[in-house]
């Protein structure tokens, strides 16, 4: 049996490997799941994705499985509960940004703007293809999406976070040229 060639960042950790092989870069078209992923990417700011991924289940529990209807109604008591939860990243600004992100998501929805349609509108509905050699940290398109998200009230959505989200959600296929997942995107 021959070993699969995958993106180098996923090789050293079994959870990262499984995430890479089954999720990262697969086109995600579910609005709620795209929002959850964007919120998790915001928590990653200044940290590694490995840190977030290893805590993802705890994040899901702490944030009501990222149900925007519930998260949007979190109270100051919920913020304090989250600040005391050692299983998540206890950063008040990121917690408040997630609550605000739920509110922004619902505002978009209530105005008839589907989050998945919004996200995919920037790529014409199809994944953009990276060159398979380089992996930028941001692009002019991630800057454009970042601005559009900020205009809608989202926080922790700078161009670097947005580009990482684009990669994870399959809006862009940045699998390495030799990666067995490259052809999936």
Secondary structure, DSSP 8 states (H G I E B T S, - for coil): -------GGGSS-HHHHHHHHHTTTS----HHHHHHHHHHHHHHTTS-HHHHHHTHHHHHHHTGGG-HHHHTT--HHHHHHHHT-TTS---HHHHHHHHHHHHHHHHHHHTT--HHHHHHHTTTTS-EE--SS---S--HHHHHHHHHHHHTT--S--HHHHHHHHHHTTSEE---TT-TTGGG-
